[in-house]
């Protein structure tokens, strides 16, 4: 195929490698022109594309060597795992990655280290950037490669406050790892820095926790001396099925439900939840409805509200 002076249409809309373009007949002269930025060696980005975080991640992924993967807070961002409550950008805007070989690759704008178990890396795209990243990926690519979330959690959790560490563990347990895999990952770090902190929060990790605010409320209530609820339960009673509830005390017939941003943006979800809660109340359940601001701004009121619902007297001073 003779070299082209023009560019295939799809390469005008996304980052690509020089190797891909050459294989598709684009001339080296075209690739060296002013129509492209070169964020990394061997990678080109059309200058007409705006500089965004999504574009930077896709371009960086093309520069990573085989077997490498995004790590640390970059992996958290790509996989959609929770970040600390009071840190807007815990990664400081950096892009971090790990390689499997003995020597870290040198990639402009990417902090690369070694130590990746390449066989455990996964391809995912569950974060807030999903809709921006997908159009920028080469055809047939379904996501970005990240270090396994259970390993990311083991690395980051010891640096976090307890609630944030448990919330990260809850998310990994919910979507990425079994109980045994969580324990095995900690056991593999025996004797290493941070393992004591990992073990300290391990017993507080629960399954079927759908959001960090659920973790925050559960810990708030338990720390206040209230009995621990079950998380993410498909609630049935007799022949009636009420649906999934966030937190439940079955013996006391009390449910806590959270209204997140989805209830503002998805009318169908809001209507479904309203009907579910009405059915629960009609069946004699007490339903406590909370939003994230309740937990952060009025924690004592949240505890008092749930305490009243449970019929638990405050501990004597």
VEXMARDREN-242549 format. One record per residue: x negated, y, z negated of N, C-alpha, C in turn. Coordinates in steps of 0.05 Angstrom, whole numbers, plus 5000, padded with zeros to 4 digits. Atoms other than C-alpha are relative to their C-alpha. Layout:
N
XYZXYZXYZ/...
END
This chain:
317
498349765000500050005000498250255000/501649765000496950675020500750184977/499449815022496351194964502050215008/498049794995502151674958499150274991/500549735009501752424953502450094982/497749935017508652424919500149804977/499850165024510952114854502749865000/497450135003516351584844501850154981/498149835015522551914816500049944970/499950065028522451544750497650104985/502449905013515351764735500050304996/499649725004517652484740501550064974/498249965023522052374678499049884974/501050135024517552014628497049995001/502850055001510451904604499449735015/500850254986506651364643496949974999/502950045000499751054647498950045028/501349984974494851194703500049745014/500050274988494450444715502649955014/497450054988501950404727500350165026/499749834977501850994774498349915024/501750094979495950734814501149745012/498950254990499150044819502550055018/497649934984505350384848499350185024/500949864976501250734901499650294998/500549715004500351424871497050055002/502849944996493751734891498750124975/501549895023488451904839500050315001/500149714997488352614868502650124988/497449905010495752714851499949994969/500150035029494552454780498250204986/501949815012488952954769501050295003/499049734994493353544790501250134975/498949835021496554094749502949924993/497250085005503353734750500249844974/500050195023501253314689498350104977/501649985024498853374618498649734995/501450255007493852864592499749994970/500150005030495552764518498149794990/501850215008491352134515498649895025/501550114977486151804558501749795014/498650204984489551424614503050035000/497149955002496451724600500650275013/499249754988500052264639502950064992/497449915006506152674622500750235019/499349784983509753114673500350264984/500049755016508953844651502950114998/497349895002516353974664501549884976/498750115023518153534605499350164975/500549855025518953914539498449844980/501550145021514253744483501849944976/498350085022518253354432498649774985/501150225016516752854377500549735015/499450254986520152304418498049965023/501950024977515752454479497249944989/502750055011509452474436499749704991/500250285009511051784406499849815024/500150184976512351464474497350025013/502649974987505951764503497849864983/502050135018501951524442500249705002/499750294998504950824448498649895025/501350094976502250784519496950004998/502949985004495250964494499049794981/500950205020495150424439499049755014/501050254988491049804455501949774995/498350245004494349124462499849904971/500050105027496348864394500250214979/499849785020496549544360502950074996/497349925006502749844329500050244982/499749775018505250464294500249904971/500150095028504350434219500850234982/499549795020505750824155502650155005/497649844997510651394159501050015029/499150014972510751354235501749765004/498450244998513350644230502750044986/497549945014518550884179501850165018/498549824982520751424229501249845023/499150154977521250944287502149794993/498250225008524750384249502550104986/497649895013529650854214500249934971/500150055029527450684143500250264985/499649755015529051184088497350144992/502349845009524151744071500550104972/499549905027523152044002502050234999/497749815001528952473978499250295003/500749715001525153123970497650065018/502149954981520153074027501249995028/498949994973522453294095498349855020/501850134981516253034130497749874984/502150125017512352554085497449935015/502350064985507652384142498450245008/501549764993505453104150499850055030/500149964971506953094225498049835014/502150174987501452584238501349755012/499350264988502151974282498049804991/501850195010499151364250500549725013/499950264987497650674279497949824988/502050205008493950034263499449825023/500950194979489949574307499249744986/500750275012488448834297497049955000/502950064998481048864316498450124978/501749915022475149024272499350305001/500749724997474149724299502450165008/497749844993479550254300499650155026/500349854975480850554369500150304995/500049715003479651294378502050115021/497949904982485951614407500750294990/499549725007487052364409502750034987/497549955013492352584360501349774985/498950235014493351894330497949914979/501750105021490351674264500249695000/500050294997488450944277498249874979/501550165019486150444225500149715009/499950294994484949694226501649864978/498650165020488249134187502749905007/497450094991494448994228500049705004/499450284993497148284228501850015025/498649954975499048324302502349815004/497950204996503247694299502650084985/497749925015507848034249501350265010/499049744990508748694286502649955015/497450034988515748814313500650245019/499149794982519049224368502750104990/497549905012524449684342500450295010/499449714996527850354352502650064986/497649965015532650474296500250274986/500149755014530851174274501750215014/498449784990534051854287499250085029/500949924974529951934351500849815022/499350214981533051334385501050105027/498849914975537251704436498150175017/502049844986531352154454497849835012/502250174992526251594460500849825023/499350204981530151094501499750095029/500449924971530251504567497150035008/502849954994522751604561498449755003/501550254999520850874558499949885028/500250144974518350484619502349805003/497850204996523750034650499349734988/500450265013524649394612498950024971/500949965028521849694547502350074982/497649975016526849654491499450154974/500649865025523150014435497050044998/502849965006516550184403499049794980/501150215016511949694369499150124973/500749905027511149794293499049774983/500850195020507749434236502549904986/497550115012512748974202500850174976/499049835022517149384155499349904972/500750115027515748914096497150084993/502749925006508349074103499750304997/499949715003509749814113500950084971/499049955027513749804049497949944978/502050075020508149464010497850215000/502049794999503350004033500950264988/499049745007507750604019501350014972/498449995025511950413958498350084976/501549925024506250483907499550304998/500549725000505551213927502550164994/497449875002512951373916501150004971/498450015025517351553857501749755000/498650265002521250963831502549985017/497550024985527951133863499449985030/500750014972524751253931498749735008/501250264994520650613926502149785001/497950205000526850203909501850045025/498349954976530850533966498649895025/501550124977525350344015500249704999/499850295003525449633988502849905007/497250084993533049603993500449995030/499749984971532749814066498649775014/501550224988527349304083501449734995/498550255006531248754047502649985016/497550014985537648954083499749925029/500250034971535048954153497649835010/502550114989528148634157498949764986/501450215015526348124104501849854981/498650165020528847564060498750054973/501249985027527647523985497349885000/502650145000522047023997497950165015/502049844985518747474049499150244984/500949785017518748064001498049904979/501850105020515447633948497449915012/502550094987510447323996498250235007/501549774992508348004021498550124975/501349905024506848223949497949814991/502050205008503247573933497550025016/502349974982498647683992498250244992/501549765008496448343960499049974971/501050055027494648033893497250104997/502749895005488648403864499450255014/500549764985489348983911501450244986/498949755012490849703892503050025007/497149954996498349843884501749764995/498350235003500649133872501650004974/498649975026502549283799502550175004/497749834995507149843823502049865017/498250154983510049393876501649804984/498650195017511748863825502050144981/498349865019514749383779502750065012/497449934988520149583829501349775015/498950224985521048913862502649894989/497650125012526248663813502550185003/497749824997530649273827501050025028/499150014973531149143901502549825003/497550154996538048913924500649985030/499250044973541048653988502650155006/497649874991546648974029500450284989/499849725008545049684008499750165026/500049884974546750124067498850285002/501149735000543950794046498450064975/501549935024538951113999501750114977/498449885022544451473961501349774984/498950225016547350793941497949904980/502250075018540550613912499950204977/500349795020540251273876502249994979/497850025019547151203845499849754983/500250245016546050483824497950034978/502149965020539550663788500950204979/499049795019542751283757501949874980/498150125018548450863728498749794982/501450205016544050293704498350134979/501749855019539250783671501750134978/498249895020545351083635501249794982/499050215017546850413604502549865010/497650134989552550203649499349735013/500650264987553149493676499450045030/500849974972549949393744502249905018/498050094980554749363803498849805020/500850154976554448873861500050195023/500349824978552349203926501149875026/499250094973555549143995501649755000/498350245004561148653979502350015020/497550034984566448414028502249914980/498250045023572148473978502649865009/497550154995577647953980501349944973/498550075024583047813929502549855008/497750164991588047253937499949975030/500050014971590147284009499450265013/500549734989588348024017497150045005/502749924994582048264051499950305002/500149715001580248984035497850125018/502349894985573749054074497550024983/502549975015566649214054500150244982/500149785019565649643993497150044991/502849945006559249993971499049894974/500750115026558949833897502649904987/497650115012563749403857499349864974/500050155025564849163786502649835000/497650164996569548583797501749964975/498550055025571448443725501650244992/498649765008573349163713501750125022/498449924977576549233782499550305007/500949734993572549863798498349995024/501649984976569650063865498950295002/501149744993564950633883499550015030/500249974971565250873955498650275006/501449764993560651383988501050115027/499449864975562551894041497550135011/502449884988556552034085500750175024/499649834977555552444148501849875021/498450144980558951904190503050064996/497249945005565552094156500850275011/499449744988564952794184500149985030/500350014971563152584255501549785013/498650224988566951934265502849984987/497350005011574452024255501149724995/499050285004575851284264499049884975/501150105025571151104207501350134976/498749865022574251624163502849894995/497350105003581251374177500049714988/500150285010579250644165499450004970/500750005028576050814098502350114983/497749905016582051224075502149784996/498050215002586650644091499049784981/501150205018582050154055500250084971/499949915027581750563993502950024990/497150005007589350653993500949724993/499250285006590249893996498849914974/501250075025585349803939501550114976/498649885022588950293895502849884996/497450135002595649983912499949734987/500350275012592849313889498950024971/500749975028590849613822497050044995/502949935003583449773835499750294995/500849725003580250413812497850065020/502049934979576450753869498850274993/501449755005571251283853498650075026/501149914975569351683915497950214995/502349825004562652033918498850095027/501749914977558352433967497250044989/502849985008550852523966499550234981/500449775017551253213935500949954971/499150065027554952933875497749894984/502150145014548952503857497750204993/502349825004543753053865500750244982/499349755014547553643836501549954974/498350045024552153323785499749714989/500450285008548952673761501549924974/498750065025551852723691503049965004/497250034994558852813719500649735014/499650254986557952203764500049774979/500250205020555851783704502650004983/497649985017561752033662502449905015/497750094984566651903719500149695002/500150294998564351183729500449874973/499750105027563951073654503049984993/497150005006571251273647501549785016/498750204983573250823705499549724989/500750265011569650233673501149954972/499150025028572350383604497849934981/502350045016565350373575499550244982/500649785018564150803514497150075001/502849925001557751213512498649894975/501650115023552250933468499850214978/500249825023551851223398497250135000/502549865001546551753390498249904978/
END
